[in-house]
């Protein structure tokens, strides 16, 4: 391997280190968003903030809507989760998806509320609610549902009522 | 005191990152229904994020990150991790192409999850995997090995140090209120005895300061092998506690894969 290639590799790693160590690296743009794992942020458990909560309610066969219920259900702790914890990591991924939606809500153009519904974050959360309903009501012929996002105690989003079948 | 050569350190990092990758891939395979066309993270939804790529690249992603293609990527990652471990156990040099393919499949998996699946553990997995892949590009190059090992060691120290410094700047961490505040975000119910313990302001402050001091002082692990061994023992306890409280199992294995590099670098300072 020649000296130039080694130099380039070291320059690459040095650049990554500088990115990682910078106090506040704002990654702008969709490309950097997708490749953000290359620019590690080590700011764990920084802000308590207002962790988003997703609540949903359903109406089966045009009956009245039921109570709001949380999308996330906590799981039981098991020793083998140290090695394999798919369910726990699924919940963490869902929480991250909710965080991304909260960020999109904060950036959303209030003059164009429909735009938010077309974001990936919104559609992922909607599919999460559908998935959850499908787990609960697999045999239902017709289900209407609605979800909302809470940041702390504040309601920051109330979805329209969706009437399609949850399995679709 | 145990002596670790640069070759042994790189090999140990490779073996441990292969274990982490194998466990991560097994979890992902268990979660595969979530990425199906009826799941939560459907490709037809997520591909909107990829709109900035040229159409030809998107077509490649359609094949690789659509449900059936993604299953193939996950299986390939699982199999590559296993192959790398086999090379390690028969004491053979792990070929560069296996690590490069593992890195490629890891990046594809992360792209499929909109950049990361599990945040910090993905970051550390990439840090170690990129470095050892670069080191194996030319196994005869000592410079490459040293660069890779130092890169991992510096990122490992930075991971604890930055995390500690940002906590120190927060009043709720200094007063001990942050730790109980984060517990509701756990995927587990918090045991009552933990809630009771952390509800005591003195205990909350004690655990918070212990965490911050440990994290901020972690770079001292590079001073000597003994300091490094103590730091690694503390870090293992720390990650086990985080797993117990928050269910973050992936962090333990991702960070473990970095410790051989850290230990090697702690020897070099002498």
Interface residues (C-beta under 8 A of the other chain):
Chain A: X1 X6 X9 X10 X13 X16 X17 X20 X21 X29 X30 X31 X33 X34 X35 X36 X37 X38 X40 X41 X42 X43 X44 X45 X46 X47 X48 X51 X74 X75 X76 X77 X81 X82 X83 X84 X85 X86 X87 X88 X89 X90 X91 X92 X93 X94 X95 X96 X97 X100 X120 X123 X124 X127 X128 X131 X134 X167 X168
Chain B: X23 X26 X27 X28 X30 X31 X34 X38 X39 X40 X41 X42 X45 X46 X48 X49 X50 X51 X52 X107 X110 X111 X113 X114 X115 X116 X117 X118 X119 X120 X122 X123 X124 X126 X127 X131 X134 X137 X138 X141 X143 X144 X147 X151 X154 X155 X158 X159 X160 X161 X162 X163 X166 X167 X170 X172 X178 X181 X182 X184 X185 X186 X187 X188 X189 X240 X243 X244 X247 X248 X249 X250 X252
